[in-house]
Structure formats: C-alpha cells, structure tokens
Amino acid sequence: MSKKKPGTSSSTIALNKKAKHEYHIEERFEAGLALLGWEVKSLRAGKCQLVDAYVLLKDGEAFLLGAHVTPLVAASTHVIADPTRTRKLLLHAKEISKLIGSTQQQGHTCVPLALYWKKNKVKCEIALVKGKKQYDKRQTEKERDWNRQKQRILREVNQG
C-alpha cells in the first residue's frame, strides 16, 4: 500500500489541446522518451510545451520535434541546453512500422498528445491522426457549446 506524497500533482506534464481541435484521432500509442538530465529536472518542474510539436518517422525510428522544454536556471551550468532539441521516441518495431505505413497514406500524420509520468519514467502519448476540415471543427464547437448549455440547464433544474 503506497501513499502519494503530499504536494504531488497529477502525472500529466503537458497536453497538446490544439491537436484534438485540429485532427480526428484514429489511434493512440504510448512511447518512451530519451531525455537528458536537465530535461528531466525541467519536466519535474512542469516547464514543457507541446504546442507546435510533431513526430518525425525516419529510418525506422521516431523522433519528437518542436517540443519546448525550458531549461531551469539552476539545473545545469556545464551543459549548453537546447530547449527544442530533437528527442528520440522509444517504440516497438511493430508500432513504428505501423505508424510509417499509416503516415504514407493520404492525409494521415503523427502528433504528440500528452507528456506524463508513469512510475518514474516520462511517457509521450502520440496519435495517428487525420486533419479535420473547417466544417468538422465548427461541428465540434457546436457540440461542445451544446454540452455546456445542457450542463448549465441541469444545474439550474437540480438547484431549483
């Protein structure tokens, strides 16, 4: 029976909210992330953004590009920190071949959805996605607004 330490927040480090708005998510994968020491310290402090990040599949390997990990001031003095460095994603060969096969199809791409802690490892949730058309985005907005309105109405009815 292990208790969570007081003051520990959720295991999510960073989310890519824009991806859910821009794409239809077809399939999700969990990938490990090859990091340097200063990057792990920054991730523990929650200094990461996935806004313009994407996954590059090249030579049977997967890489995370554009993810911005802000270096901590006190973390490392002897290493020159590159916040947008290309980081290797650790996946099984079958998963990589499936991603490569799917991204070569028309309209499919691979984007990171989230960075999170799993035990003491940093994991990256990546997804095989297909771009949404403008009308799909509008439809999603309408659904979201309607669900909000429904919740508001139900709250008013339950309180009254």
Buried (B, 14 or more C-beta within 10 A) or exposed (E): EEEEEEEEEEEEBBBBEEBBEBBBEEBEBBBBBEBBEBBBBBBEEEBBBBEEBBBBBEEEBBBBBBBBBBBBEEBBEEEEBEBEBEBBBBBEEEBBEBBBEBBEEEEBBBBBBBBBBEEEEBBBBBBBBBEBEEEBEEEBEEEEEEEEEEEEEEEEEEEE
